[in-house]
Amino acid sequence: MRYALSGRDEHVMIKLVVDRTTDRVLGVHVVGPDAPEIVQAAAIAVTMGATKADFDRTFALHPTTAEELVLMR
């Protein structure tokens, strides 16, 4: 959202790795600006055993790159 709405030329790639059976988030991949900040926060959730449903229930700060983690389907 941050880059799409602002018309910036920068790109970000984000991937959540989710166990289809348990819905548990197993990993997060982020490439682009602010990636370390996003991964650090996501690592806490992954370590605590968060599920994709937990991510979905999280309030997204708008407009940020990190909001994509809770908007992914």
PQR file of N, CA, C, O and H, with PARSE charges and radii, in Angstrom:
ATOM      1  N   MET A   1       0.818  -1.202   0.000 -0.4000 1.5000
ATOM      2  CA  MET A   1       0.000   0.000   0.000 -0.0000 2.0000
ATOM      3  C   MET A   1       0.854   1.256   0.000  0.5500 1.7000
ATOM      4  O   MET A   1       0.586   2.212  -0.728 -0.5500 1.4000
ATOM      5  N   ARG A   2       1.878   1.234   0.822 -0.4000 1.5000
ATOM      6  CA  ARG A   2       2.720   2.424   0.954 -0.0000 2.0000
ATOM      7  C   ARG A   2       3.293   2.845  -0.401  0.5500 1.7000
ATOM      8  O   ARG A   2       3.362   4.038  -0.697 -0.5500 1.4000
ATOM      9  H   ARG A   2       2.096   0.458   1.413  0.4000 1.0000
ATOM     10  N   TYR A   3       3.698   1.895  -1.211 -0.4000 1.5000
ATOM     11  CA  TYR A   3       4.327   2.217  -2.482 -0.0000 2.0000
ATOM     12  C   TYR A   3       3.305   2.360  -3.602  0.5500 1.7000
ATOM     13  O   TYR A   3       3.474   3.193  -4.492 -0.5500 1.4000
ATOM     14  H   TYR A   3       3.642   0.926  -0.971  0.4000 1.0000
ATOM     15  N   ALA A   4       2.262   1.569  -3.566 -0.4000 1.5000
ATOM     16  CA  ALA A   4       1.247   1.636  -4.619 -0.0000 2.0000
ATOM     17  C   ALA A   4       0.520   2.977  -4.606  0.5500 1.7000
ATOM     18  O   ALA A   4       0.276   3.560  -5.662 -0.5500 1.4000
ATOM     19  H   ALA A   4       2.124   0.892  -2.843  0.4000 1.0000
ATOM     20  N   LEU A   5       0.176   3.464  -3.428 -0.4000 1.5000
ATOM     21  CA  LEU A   5      -0.589   4.708  -3.323 -0.0000 2.0000
ATOM     22  C   LEU A   5       0.262   5.957  -3.545  0.5500 1.7000
ATOM     23  O   LEU A   5      -0.249   6.997  -3.959 -0.5500 1.4000
ATOM     24  H   LEU A   5       0.374   2.991  -2.570  0.4000 1.0000
ATOM     25  N   SER A   6       1.551   5.850  -3.270 -0.4000 1.5000
ATOM     26  CA  SER A   6       2.406   7.037  -3.374 -0.0000 2.0000
ATOM     27  C   SER A   6       3.025   7.205  -4.755  0.5500 1.7000
ATOM     28  O   SER A   6       3.582   8.258  -5.067 -0.5500 1.4000
ATOM     29  H   SER A   6       1.966   5.005  -2.933  0.4000 1.0000
ATOM     30  N   GLY A   7       2.929   6.161  -5.588 -0.4000 1.5000
ATOM     31  CA  GLY A   7       3.518   6.228  -6.916 -0.0000 2.0000
ATOM     32  C   GLY A   7       5.027   6.070  -6.921  0.5500 1.7000
ATOM     33  O   GLY A   7       5.678   6.405  -7.910 -0.5500 1.4000
ATOM     34  H   GLY A   7       2.477   5.306  -5.335  0.4000 1.0000
ATOM     35  N   ARG A   8       5.595   5.565  -5.831 -0.4000 1.5000
ATOM     36  CA  ARG A   8       7.043   5.355  -5.756 -0.0000 2.0000
ATOM     37  C   ARG A   8       7.475   4.223  -6.678  0.5500 1.7000
ATOM     38  O   ARG A   8       6.681   3.340  -7.005 -0.5500 1.4000
ATOM     39  H   ARG A   8       5.066   5.293  -5.028  0.4000 1.0000
ATOM     40  N   ASP A   9       8.724   4.254  -7.090 -0.4000 1.5000
ATOM     41  CA  ASP A   9       9.267   3.210  -7.946 -0.0000 2.0000
ATOM     42  C   ASP A   9       9.777   1.998  -7.164  0.5500 1.7000
ATOM     43  O   ASP A   9      10.116   0.979  -7.767 -0.5500 1.4000
ATOM     44  H   ASP A   9       9.369   4.971  -6.825  0.4000 1.0000
ATOM     45  N   GLU A  10       9.837   2.088  -5.850 -0.4000 1.5000
ATOM     46  CA  GLU A  10      10.341   0.986  -5.034 -0.0000 2.0000
ATOM     47  C   GLU A  10       9.334  -0.161  -5.021  0.5500 1.7000
ATOM     48  O   GLU A  10       8.126   0.049  -5.136 -0.5500 1.4000
ATOM     49  H   GLU A  10       9.562   2.915  -5.361  0.4000 1.0000
ATOM     50  N   HIS A  11       9.857  -1.375  -4.878 -0.4000 1.5000
ATOM     51  CA  HIS A  11       9.003  -2.554  -4.809 -0.0000 2.0000
ATOM     52  C   HIS A  11       9.353  -3.354  -3.567  0.5500 1.7000
ATOM     53  O   HIS A  11      10.484  -3.311  -3.082 -0.5500 1.4000
ATOM     54  H   HIS A  11      10.838  -1.546  -4.785  0.4000 1.0000
ATOM     55  N   VAL A  12       8.369  -4.082  -3.061 -0.4000 1.5000
ATOM     56  CA  VAL A  12       8.547  -4.930  -1.895 -0.0000 2.0000
ATOM     57  C   VAL A  12       7.916  -6.283  -2.204  0.5500 1.7000
ATOM     58  O   VAL A  12       6.845  -6.355  -2.808 -0.5500 1.4000
ATOM     59  H   VAL A  12       7.451  -4.116  -3.455  0.4000 1.0000
ATOM     60  N   MET A  13       8.586  -7.353  -1.786 -0.4000 1.5000
ATOM     61  CA  MET A  13       8.017  -8.693  -1.919 -0.0000 2.0000
ATOM     62  C   MET A  13       7.823  -9.261  -0.524  0.5500 1.7000
ATOM     63  O   MET A  13       8.721  -9.200   0.315 -0.5500 1.4000
ATOM     64  H   MET A  13       9.456  -7.295  -1.295  0.4000 1.0000
ATOM     65  N   ILE A  14       6.632  -9.816  -0.285 -0.4000 1.5000
ATOM     66  CA  ILE A  14       6.306 -10.389   1.022 -0.0000 2.0000
ATOM     67  C   ILE A  14       5.665 -11.750   0.803  0.5500 1.7000
ATOM     68  O   ILE A  14       4.817 -11.925  -0.072 -0.5500 1.4000
ATOM     69  H   ILE A  14       5.902  -9.865  -0.967  0.4000 1.0000
ATOM     70  N   LYS A  15       6.092 -12.717   1.623 -0.4000 1.5000
ATOM     71  CA  LYS A  15       5.497 -14.046   1.551 -0.0000 2.0000
ATOM     72  C   LYS A  15       5.323 -14.589   2.961  0.5500 1.7000
ATOM     73  O   LYS A  15       6.250 -14.532   3.770 -0.5500 1.4000
ATOM     74  H   LYS A  15       6.781 -12.575   2.334  0.4000 1.0000
ATOM     75  N   LEU A  16       4.150 -15.111   3.257 -0.4000 1.5000
ATOM     76  CA  LEU A  16       3.910 -15.837   4.499 -0.0000 2.0000
ATOM     77  C   LEU A  16       3.906 -17.322   4.164  0.5500 1.7000
ATOM     78  O   LEU A  16       3.279 -17.745   3.193 -0.5500 1.4000
ATOM     79  H   LEU A  16       3.397 -15.158   2.600  0.4000 1.0000
ATOM     80  N   VAL A  17       4.603 -18.106   4.968 -0.4000 1.5000
ATOM     81  CA  VAL A  17       4.591 -19.559   4.805 -0.0000 2.0000
ATOM     82  C   VAL A  17       3.672 -20.105   5.896  0.5500 1.7000
ATOM     83  O   VAL A  17       3.960 -19.982   7.086 -0.5500 1.4000
ATOM     84  H   VAL A  17       5.112 -17.763   5.757  0.4000 1.0000
ATOM     85  N   VAL A  18       2.556 -20.715   5.467 -0.4000 1.5000
ATOM     86  CA  VAL A  18       1.523 -21.157   6.407 -0.0000 2.0000
ATOM     87  C   VAL A  18       1.269 -22.649   6.238  0.5500 1.7000
ATOM     88  O   VAL A  18       1.143 -23.138   5.116 -0.5500 1.4000
ATOM     89  H   VAL A  18       2.322 -20.815   4.500  0.4000 1.0000
ATOM     90  N   ASP A  19       1.194 -23.373   7.355 -0.4000 1.5000
ATOM     91  CA  ASP A  19       0.848 -24.787   7.330 -0.0000 2.0000
ATOM     92  C   ASP A  19      -0.642 -24.903   7.028  0.5500 1.7000
ATOM     93  O   ASP A  19      -1.475 -24.417   7.793 -0.5500 1.4000
ATOM     94  H   ASP A  19       1.296 -22.976   8.267  0.4000 1.0000
ATOM     95  N   ARG A  20      -0.970 -25.539   5.928 -0.4000 1.5000
ATOM     96  CA  ARG A  20      -2.359 -25.642   5.493 -0.0000 2.0000
ATOM     97  C   ARG A  20      -3.241 -26.387   6.508  0.5500 1.7000
ATOM     98  O   ARG A  20      -4.423 -26.075   6.655 -0.5500 1.4000
ATOM     99  H   ARG A  20      -0.293 -25.934   5.306  0.4000 1.0000
ATOM    100  N   THR A  21      -2.667 -27.359   7.196 -0.4000 1.5000
ATOM    101  CA  THR A  21      -3.434 -28.167   8.142 -0.0000 2.0000
ATOM    102  C   THR A  21      -3.732 -27.426   9.443  0.5500 1.7000
ATOM    103  O   THR A  21      -4.864 -27.443   9.927 -0.5500 1.4000
ATOM    104  H   THR A  21      -1.707 -27.613   7.077  0.4000 1.0000
ATOM    105  N   THR A  22      -2.719 -26.778  10.006 -0.4000 1.5000
ATOM    106  CA  THR A  22      -2.874 -26.140  11.318 -0.0000 2.0000
ATOM    107  C   THR A  22      -3.123 -24.642  11.246  0.5500 1.7000
ATOM    108  O   THR A  22      -3.506 -24.042  12.251 -0.5500 1.4000
ATOM    109  H   THR A  22      -1.800 -26.763   9.613  0.4000 1.0000
ATOM    110  N   ASP A  23      -2.917 -24.019  10.089 -0.4000 1.5000
ATOM    111  CA  ASP A  23      -3.034 -22.575   9.894 -0.0000 2.0000
ATOM    112  C   ASP A  23      -1.911 -21.800  10.578  0.5500 1.7000
ATOM    113  O   ASP A  23      -1.933 -20.570  10.615 -0.5500 1.4000
ATOM    114  H   ASP A  23      -2.607 -24.507   9.274  0.4000 1.0000
ATOM    115  N   ARG A  24      -0.935 -22.519  11.114 -0.4000 1.5000
ATOM    116  CA  ARG A  24       0.178 -21.868  11.808 -0.0000 2.0000
ATOM    117  C   ARG A  24       1.122 -21.220  10.806  0.5500 1.7000
ATOM    118  O   ARG A  24       1.460 -21.813   9.781 -0.5500 1.4000
ATOM    119  H   ARG A  24      -0.917 -23.518  11.084  0.4000 1.0000
ATOM    120  N   VAL A  25       1.546 -19.993  11.114 -0.4000 1.5000
ATOM    121  CA  VAL A  25       2.515 -19.293  10.279 -0.0000 2.0000
ATOM    122  C   VAL A  25       3.898 -19.853  10.622  0.5500 1.7000
ATOM    123  O   VAL A  25       4.347 -19.774  11.765 -0.5500 1.4000
ATOM    124  H   VAL A  25       1.272 -19.511  11.946  0.4000 1.0000
ATOM    125  N   LEU A  26       4.562 -20.420   9.613 -0.4000 1.5000
ATOM    126  CA  LEU A  26       5.861 -21.056   9.811 -0.0000 2.0000
ATOM    127  C   LEU A  26       7.025 -20.125   9.482  0.5500 1.7000
ATOM    128  O   LEU A  26       8.136 -20.316   9.978 -0.5500 1.4000
ATOM    129  H   LEU A  26       4.197 -20.484   8.685  0.4000 1.0000
ATOM    130  N   GLY A  27       6.773 -19.126   8.652 -0.4000 1.5000
ATOM    131  CA  GLY A  27       7.847 -18.226   8.275 -0.0000 2.0000
ATOM    132  C   GLY A  27       7.339 -17.012   7.535  0.5500 1.7000
ATOM    133  O   GLY A  27       6.209 -16.977   7.049 -0.5500 1.4000
ATOM    134  H   GLY A  27       5.871 -18.971   8.249  0.4000 1.0000
ATOM    135  N   VAL A  28       8.201 -16.021   7.461 -0.4000 1.5000
ATOM    136  CA  VAL A  28       7.877 -14.769   6.786 -0.0000 2.0000
ATOM    137  C   VAL A  28       9.094 -14.353   5.970  0.5500 1.7000
ATOM    138  O   VAL A  28      10.212 -14.321   6.484 -0.5500 1.4000
ATOM    139  H   VAL A  28       9.120 -16.049   7.855  0.4000 1.0000
ATOM    140  N   HIS A  29       8.876 -14.037   4.709 -0.4000 1.5000
ATOM    141  CA  HIS A  29       9.948 -13.540   3.849 -0.0000 2.0000
ATOM    142  C   HIS A  29       9.582 -12.119   3.437  0.5500 1.7000
ATOM    143  O   HIS A  29       8.462 -11.873   2.990 -0.5500 1.4000
ATOM    144  H   HIS A  29       7.968 -14.063   4.291  0.4000 1.0000
ATOM    145  N   VAL A  30      10.504 -11.196   3.583 -0.4000 1.5000
ATOM    146  CA  VAL A  30      10.286  -9.811   3.176 -0.0000 2.0000
ATOM    147  C   VAL A  30      11.566  -9.313   2.504  0.5500 1.7000
ATOM    148  O   VAL A  30      12.660  -9.438   3.055 -0.5500 1.4000
ATOM    149  H   VAL A  30      11.413 -11.396   3.947  0.4000 1.0000
ATOM    150  N   VAL A  31      11.411  -8.751   1.313 -0.4000 1.5000
ATOM    151  CA  VAL A  31      12.533  -8.165   0.586 -0.0000 2.0000
ATOM    152  C   VAL A  31      12.132  -6.746   0.208  0.5500 1.7000
ATOM    153  O   VAL A  31      11.118  -6.549  -0.461 -0.5500 1.4000
ATOM    154  H   VAL A  31      10.523  -8.649   0.866  0.4000 1.0000
ATOM    155  N   GLY A  32      12.906  -5.765   0.623 -0.4000 1.5000
ATOM    156  CA  GLY A  32      12.624  -4.384   0.272 -0.0000 2.0000
ATOM    157  C   GLY A  32      12.888  -3.458   1.436  0.5500 1.7000
ATOM    158  O   GLY A  32      13.348  -3.887   2.494 -0.5500 1.4000
ATOM    159  H   GLY A  32      13.730  -5.925   1.167  0.4000 1.0000
ATOM    160  N   PRO A  33      12.592  -2.171   1.235 -0.5600 1.5000
ATOM    161  CA  PRO A  33      12.795  -1.186   2.304  0.2800 2.0000
ATOM    162  C   PRO A  33      12.001  -1.563   3.558  0.5500 1.7000
ATOM    163  O   PRO A  33      10.873  -2.045   3.463 -0.5500 1.4000
ATOM    164  N   ASP A  34      12.581  -1.347   4.696 -0.4000 1.5000
ATOM    165  CA  ASP A  34      11.954  -1.616   5.998 -0.0000 2.0000
ATOM    166  C   ASP A  34      11.800  -3.097   6.314  0.5500 1.7000
ATOM    167  O   ASP A  34      11.148  -3.439   7.300 -0.5500 1.4000
ATOM    168  H   ASP A  34      13.497  -0.955   4.773  0.4000 1.0000
ATOM    169  N   ALA A  35      12.378  -3.985   5.512 -0.4000 1.5000
ATOM    170  CA  ALA A  35      12.254  -5.427   5.745 -0.0000 2.0000
ATOM    171  C   ALA A  35      12.710  -5.844   7.150  0.5500 1.7000
ATOM    172  O   ALA A  35      12.011  -6.627   7.793 -0.5500 1.4000
ATOM    173  H   ALA A  35      12.908  -3.707   4.711  0.4000 1.0000
ATOM    174  N   PRO A  36      13.853  -5.354   7.654 -0.5600 1.5000
ATOM    175  CA  PRO A  36      14.274  -5.790   8.995  0.2800 2.0000
ATOM    176  C   PRO A  36      13.260  -5.456  10.087  0.5500 1.7000
ATOM    177  O   PRO A  36      13.041  -6.260  10.994 -0.5500 1.4000
ATOM    178  N   GLU A  37      12.653  -4.305  10.010 -0.4000 1.5000
ATOM    179  CA  GLU A  37      11.655  -3.906  11.011 -0.0000 2.0000
ATOM    180  C   GLU A  37      10.428  -4.813  10.959  0.5500 1.7000
ATOM    181  O   GLU A  37       9.886  -5.202  11.993 -0.5500 1.4000
ATOM    182  H   GLU A  37      12.831  -3.652   9.274  0.4000 1.0000
ATOM    183  N   ILE A  38      10.001  -5.140   9.756 -0.4000 1.5000
ATOM    184  CA  ILE A  38       8.818  -5.979   9.579 -0.0000 2.0000
ATOM    185  C   ILE A  38       9.100  -7.406  10.038  0.5500 1.7000
ATOM    186  O   ILE A  38       8.295  -8.010  10.746 -0.5500 1.4000
ATOM    187  H   ILE A  38      10.441  -4.824   8.915  0.4000 1.0000
ATOM    188  N   VAL A  39      10.250  -7.938   9.630 -0.4000 1.5000
ATOM    189  CA  VAL A  39      10.594  -9.313   9.995 -0.0000 2.0000
ATOM    190  C   VAL A  39      10.758  -9.449  11.508  0.5500 1.7000
ATOM    191  O   VAL A  39      10.359 -10.464  12.078 -0.5500 1.4000
ATOM    192  H   VAL A  39      10.904  -7.448   9.054  0.4000 1.0000
ATOM    193  N   GLN A  40      11.328  -8.462  12.155 -0.4000 1.5000
ATOM    194  CA  GLN A  40      11.503  -8.530  13.607 -0.0000 2.0000
ATOM    195  C   GLN A  40      10.158  -8.681  14.309  0.5500 1.7000
ATOM    196  O   GLN A  40      10.018  -9.518  15.201 -0.5500 1.4000
ATOM    197  H   GLN A  40      11.653  -7.637  11.691  0.4000 1.0000
ATOM    198  N   ALA A  41       9.184  -7.894  13.924 -0.4000 1.5000
ATOM    199  CA  ALA A  41       7.857  -7.981  14.545 -0.0000 2.0000
ATOM    200  C   ALA A  41       7.188  -9.311  14.207  0.5500 1.7000
ATOM    201  O   ALA A  41       6.577  -9.936  15.074 -0.5500 1.4000
ATOM    202  H   ALA A  41       9.298  -7.214  13.199  0.4000 1.0000
ATOM    203  N   ALA A  42       7.300  -9.743  12.958 -0.4000 1.5000
ATOM    204  CA  ALA A  42       6.677 -11.005  12.549 -0.0000 2.0000
ATOM    205  C   ALA A  42       7.346 -12.189  13.242  0.5500 1.7000
ATOM    206  O   ALA A  42       6.679 -13.177  13.547 -0.5500 1.4000
ATOM    207  H   ALA A  42       7.796  -9.235  12.253  0.4000 1.0000
ATOM    208  N   ALA A  43       8.645 -12.105  13.493 -0.4000 1.5000
ATOM    209  CA  ALA A  43       9.362 -13.191  14.157 -0.0000 2.0000
ATOM    210  C   ALA A  43       8.809 -13.457  15.549  0.5500 1.7000
ATOM    211  O   ALA A  43       8.760 -14.605  15.991 -0.5500 1.4000
ATOM    212  H   ALA A  43       9.186 -11.302  13.245  0.4000 1.0000
ATOM    213  N   ILE A  44       8.398 -12.417  16.229 -0.4000 1.5000
ATOM    214  CA  ILE A  44       7.790 -12.590  17.557 -0.0000 2.0000
ATOM    215  C   ILE A  44       6.512 -13.408  17.434  0.5500 1.7000
ATOM    216  O   ILE A  44       6.292 -14.341  18.206 -0.5500 1.4000
ATOM    217  H   ILE A  44       8.437 -11.485  15.869  0.4000 1.0000
ATOM    218  N   ALA A  45       5.674 -13.060  16.469 -0.4000 1.5000
ATOM    219  CA  ALA A  45       4.416 -13.779  16.274 -0.0000 2.0000
ATOM    220  C   ALA A  45       4.667 -15.236  15.885  0.5500 1.7000
ATOM    221  O   ALA A  45       4.003 -16.139  16.393 -0.5500 1.4000
ATOM    222  H   ALA A  45       5.853 -12.302  15.843  0.4000 1.0000
ATOM    223  N   VAL A  46       5.621 -15.461  14.991 -0.4000 1.5000
ATOM    224  CA  VAL A  46       5.928 -16.831  14.554 -0.0000 2.0000
ATOM    225  C   VAL A  46       6.452 -17.648  15.731  0.5500 1.7000
ATOM    226  O   VAL A  46       6.052 -18.798  15.915 -0.5500 1.4000
ATOM    227  H   VAL A  46       6.160 -14.727  14.578  0.4000 1.0000
ATOM    228  N   THR A  47       7.333 -17.068  16.521 -0.4000 1.5000
ATOM    229  CA  THR A  47       7.894 -17.765  17.678 -0.0000 2.0000
ATOM    230  C   THR A  47       6.808 -18.124  18.693  0.5500 1.7000
ATOM    231  O   THR A  47       6.896 -19.152  19.364 -0.5500 1.4000
ATOM    232  H   THR A  47       7.657 -16.134  16.372  0.4000 1.0000
ATOM    233  N   MET A  48       5.795 -17.281  18.799 -0.4000 1.5000
ATOM    234  CA  MET A  48       4.705 -17.524  19.739 -0.0000 2.0000
ATOM    235  C   MET A  48       3.656 -18.491  19.188  0.5500 1.7000
ATOM    236  O   MET A  48       2.691 -18.817  19.880 -0.5500 1.4000
ATOM    237  H   MET A  48       5.724 -16.446  18.254  0.4000 1.0000
ATOM    238  N   GLY A  49       3.839 -18.953  17.943 -0.4000 1.5000
ATOM    239  CA  GLY A  49       2.902 -19.924  17.369 -0.0000 2.0000
ATOM    240  C   GLY A  49       1.678 -19.306  16.729  0.5500 1.7000
ATOM    241  O   GLY A  49       0.629 -19.947  16.663 -0.5500 1.4000
ATOM    242  H   GLY A  49       4.623 -18.689  17.381  0.4000 1.0000
ATOM    243  N   ALA A  50       1.786 -18.086  16.260 -0.4000 1.5000
ATOM    244  CA  ALA A  50       0.642 -17.402  15.653 -0.0000 2.0000
ATOM    245  C   ALA A  50       0.129 -18.152  14.419  0.5500 1.7000
ATOM    246  O   ALA A  50       0.894 -18.781  13.687 -0.5500 1.4000
ATOM    247  H   ALA A  50       2.638 -17.566  16.314  0.4000 1.0000
ATOM    248  N   THR A  51      -1.165 -18.068  14.218 -0.4000 1.5000
ATOM    249  CA  THR A  51      -1.797 -18.642  13.040 -0.0000 2.0000
ATOM    250  C   THR A  51      -2.096 -17.530  12.038  0.5500 1.7000
ATOM    251  O   THR A  51      -1.994 -16.347  12.362 -0.5500 1.4000
ATOM    252  H   THR A  51      -1.786 -17.557  14.813  0.4000 1.0000
ATOM    253  N   LYS A  52      -2.463 -17.918  10.828 -0.4000 1.5000
ATOM    254  CA  LYS A  52      -2.849 -16.921   9.823 -0.0000 2.0000
ATOM    255  C   LYS A  52      -4.074 -16.167  10.323  0.5500 1.7000
ATOM    256  O   LYS A  52      -4.202 -14.968  10.072 -0.5500 1.4000
ATOM    257  H   LYS A  52      -2.545 -18.879  10.565  0.4000 1.0000
ATOM    258  N   ALA A  53      -4.972 -16.845  11.021 -0.4000 1.5000
ATOM    259  CA  ALA A  53      -6.152 -16.184  11.584 -0.0000 2.0000
ATOM    260  C   ALA A  53      -5.742 -15.110  12.603  0.5500 1.7000
ATOM    261  O   ALA A  53      -6.380 -14.060  12.685 -0.5500 1.4000
ATOM    262  H   ALA A  53      -4.868 -17.818  11.225  0.4000 1.0000
ATOM    263  N   ASP A  54      -4.679 -15.372  13.377 -0.4000 1.5000
ATOM    264  CA  ASP A  54      -4.167 -14.368  14.315 -0.0000 2.0000
ATOM    265  C   ASP A  54      -3.677 -13.139  13.554  0.5500 1.7000
ATOM    266  O   ASP A  54      -3.945 -12.006  13.955 -0.5500 1.4000
ATOM    267  H   ASP A  54      -4.162 -16.225  13.310  0.4000 1.0000
ATOM    268  N   PHE A  55      -2.962 -13.366  12.458 -0.4000 1.5000
ATOM    269  CA  PHE A  55      -2.499 -12.244  11.636 -0.0000 2.0000
ATOM    270  C   PHE A  55      -3.696 -11.474  11.089  0.5500 1.7000
ATOM    271  O   PHE A  55      -3.702 -10.243  11.099 -0.5500 1.4000
ATOM    272  H   PHE A  55      -2.744 -14.286  12.132  0.4000 1.0000
ATOM    273  N   ASP A  56      -4.712 -12.197  10.612 -0.4000 1.5000
ATOM    274  CA  ASP A  56      -5.889 -11.566  10.013 -0.0000 2.0000
ATOM    275  C   ASP A  56      -6.652 -10.695  11.010  0.5500 1.7000
ATOM    276  O   ASP A  56      -7.245  -9.688  10.621 -0.5500 1.4000
ATOM    277  H   ASP A  56      -4.707 -13.197  10.603  0.4000 1.0000
ATOM    278  N   ARG A  57      -6.643 -11.069  12.287 -0.4000 1.5000
ATOM    279  CA  ARG A  57      -7.359 -10.305  13.316 -0.0000 2.0000
ATOM    280  C   ARG A  57      -6.581  -9.085  13.788  0.5500 1.7000
ATOM    281  O   ARG A  57      -7.109  -8.272  14.547 -0.5500 1.4000
ATOM    282  H   ARG A  57      -6.161 -11.886  12.603  0.4000 1.0000
ATOM    283  N   THR A  58      -5.337  -8.947  13.349 -0.4000 1.5000
ATOM    284  CA  THR A  58      -4.482  -7.846  13.779 -0.0000 2.0000
ATOM    285  C   THR A  58      -4.831  -6.575  13.017  0.5500 1.7000
ATOM    286  O   THR A  58      -5.042  -6.610  11.805 -0.5500 1.4000
ATOM    287  H   THR A  58      -4.909  -9.607  12.732  0.4000 1.0000
ATOM    288  N   PHE A  59      -4.888  -5.480  13.710 -0.4000 1.5000
ATOM    289  CA  PHE A  59      -5.179  -4.185  13.102 -0.0000 2.0000
ATOM    290  C   PHE A  59      -4.009  -3.756  12.239  0.5500 1.7000
ATOM    291  O   PHE A  59      -2.865  -3.777  12.693 -0.5500 1.4000
ATOM    292  H   PHE A  59      -4.717  -5.452  14.695  0.4000 1.0000
ATOM    293  N   ALA A  60      -4.275  -3.371  11.011 -0.4000 1.5000
ATOM    294  CA  ALA A  60      -3.224  -2.959  10.085 -0.0000 2.0000
ATOM    295  C   ALA A  60      -3.013  -1.452  10.132  0.5500 1.7000
ATOM    296  O   ALA A  60      -3.966  -0.681  10.015 -0.5500 1.4000
ATOM    297  H   ALA A  60      -5.204  -3.354  10.642  0.4000 1.0000
ATOM    298  N   LEU A  61      -1.769  -1.038  10.301 -0.4000 1.5000
ATOM    299  CA  LEU A  61      -1.444   0.389  10.236 -0.0000 2.0000
ATOM    300  C   LEU A  61      -1.387   0.795   8.768  0.5500 1.7000
ATOM    301  O   LEU A  61      -0.711   0.147   7.969 -0.5500 1.4000
ATOM    302  H   LEU A  61      -0.995  -1.664  10.395  0.4000 1.0000
ATOM    303  N   HIS A  62      -2.082   1.845   8.417 -0.4000 1.5000
ATOM    304  CA  HIS A  62      -2.231   2.226   7.012 -0.0000 2.0000
ATOM    305  C   HIS A  62      -1.722   3.646   6.793  0.5500 1.7000
ATOM    306  O   HIS A  62      -1.994   4.507   7.630 -0.5500 1.4000
ATOM    307  H   HIS A  62      -2.632   2.371   9.066  0.4000 1.0000
ATOM    308  N   PRO A  63      -1.026   3.926   5.757 -0.5600 1.5000
ATOM    309  CA  PRO A  63      -0.485   3.011   4.751  0.2800 2.0000
ATOM    310  C   PRO A  63       0.942   2.598   5.112  0.5500 1.7000
ATOM    311  O   PRO A  63       1.822   3.450   5.239 -0.5500 1.4000
ATOM    312  N   THR A  64       1.166   1.332   5.272 -0.4000 1.5000
ATOM    313  CA  THR A  64       2.499   0.813   5.551 -0.0000 2.0000
ATOM    314  C   THR A  64       2.724  -0.450   4.744  0.5500 1.7000
ATOM    315  O   THR A  64       1.782  -1.068   4.249 -0.5500 1.4000
ATOM    316  H   THR A  64       0.452   0.640   5.168  0.4000 1.0000
ATOM    317  N   THR A  65       3.971  -0.817   4.620 -0.4000 1.5000
ATOM    318  CA  THR A  65       4.298  -2.085   3.977 -0.0000 2.0000
ATOM    319  C   THR A  65       3.842  -3.238   4.864  0.5500 1.7000
ATOM    320  O   THR A  65       3.326  -4.234   4.356 -0.5500 1.4000
ATOM    321  H   THR A  65       4.736  -0.315   5.022  0.4000 1.0000
ATOM    322  N   ALA A  66       4.020  -3.126   6.159 -0.4000 1.5000
ATOM    323  CA  ALA A  66       3.681  -4.199   7.083 -0.0000 2.0000
ATOM    324  C   ALA A  66       2.193  -4.550   7.072  0.5500 1.7000
ATOM    325  O   ALA A  66       1.833  -5.668   7.442 -0.5500 1.4000
ATOM    326  H   ALA A  66       4.439  -2.317   6.572  0.4000 1.0000
ATOM    327  N   GLU A  67       1.330  -3.643   6.666 -0.4000 1.5000
ATOM    328  CA  GLU A  67      -0.099  -3.954   6.653 -0.0000 2.0000
ATOM    329  C   GLU A  67      -0.417  -5.096   5.714  0.5500 1.7000
ATOM    330  O   GLU A  67      -1.436  -5.766   5.878 -0.5500 1.4000
ATOM    331  H   GLU A  67       1.622  -2.735   6.366  0.4000 1.0000
ATOM    332  N   GLU A  68       0.440  -5.331   4.730 -0.4000 1.5000
ATOM    333  CA  GLU A  68       0.191  -6.429   3.799 -0.0000 2.0000
ATOM    334  C   GLU A  68       0.187  -7.781   4.507  0.5500 1.7000
ATOM    335  O   GLU A  68      -0.469  -8.711   4.038 -0.5500 1.4000
ATOM    336  H   GLU A  68       1.268  -4.787   4.596  0.4000 1.0000
ATOM    337  N   LEU A  69       0.908  -7.915   5.632 -0.4000 1.5000
ATOM    338  CA  LEU A  69       0.929  -9.176   6.354 -0.0000 2.0000
ATOM    339  C   LEU A  69      -0.448  -9.560   6.882  0.5500 1.7000
ATOM    340  O   LEU A  69      -0.754 -10.746   7.003 -0.5500 1.4000
ATOM    341  H   LEU A  69       1.441  -7.160   6.014  0.4000 1.0000
ATOM    342  N   VAL A  70      -1.269  -8.584   7.192 -0.4000 1.5000
ATOM    343  CA  VAL A  70      -2.598  -8.886   7.730 -0.0000 2.0000
ATOM    344  C   VAL A  70      -3.681  -8.791   6.664  0.5500 1.7000
ATOM    345  O   VAL A  70      -4.844  -9.088   6.939 -0.5500 1.4000
ATOM    346  H   VAL A  70      -1.021  -7.621   7.093  0.4000 1.0000
ATOM    347  N   LEU A  71      -3.318  -8.382   5.454 -0.4000 1.5000
ATOM    348  CA  LEU A  71      -4.288  -8.289   4.360 -0.0000 2.0000
ATOM    349  C   LEU A  71      -4.144  -9.424   3.344  0.5500 1.7000
ATOM    350  O   LEU A  71      -4.996  -9.581   2.470 -0.5500 1.4000
ATOM    351  H   LEU A  71      -2.373  -8.141   5.231  0.4000 1.0000
ATOM    352  N   MET A  72      -3.075 -10.214   3.451 -0.4000 1.5000
ATOM    353  CA  MET A  72      -2.829 -11.299   2.497 -0.0000 2.0000
ATOM    354  C   MET A  72      -3.925 -12.352   2.580  0.5500 1.7000
ATOM    355  O   MET A  72      -4.430 -12.649   3.662 -0.5500 1.4000
ATOM    356  H   MET A  72      -2.383 -10.087   4.162  0.4000 1.0000
ATOM    357  N   ARG A  73      -4.282 -12.905   1.455 -0.4000 1.5000
ATOM    358  CA  ARG A  73      -5.276 -13.994   1.422 -0.0000 2.0000
ATOM    359  C   ARG A  73      -4.691 -15.190   0.738  0.5500 1.7000
ATOM    360  O   ARG A  73      -5.360 -16.214   0.604 -0.5500 1.4000
ATOM    361  H   ARG A  73      -3.871 -12.665   0.576  0.4000 1.0000
TER
END
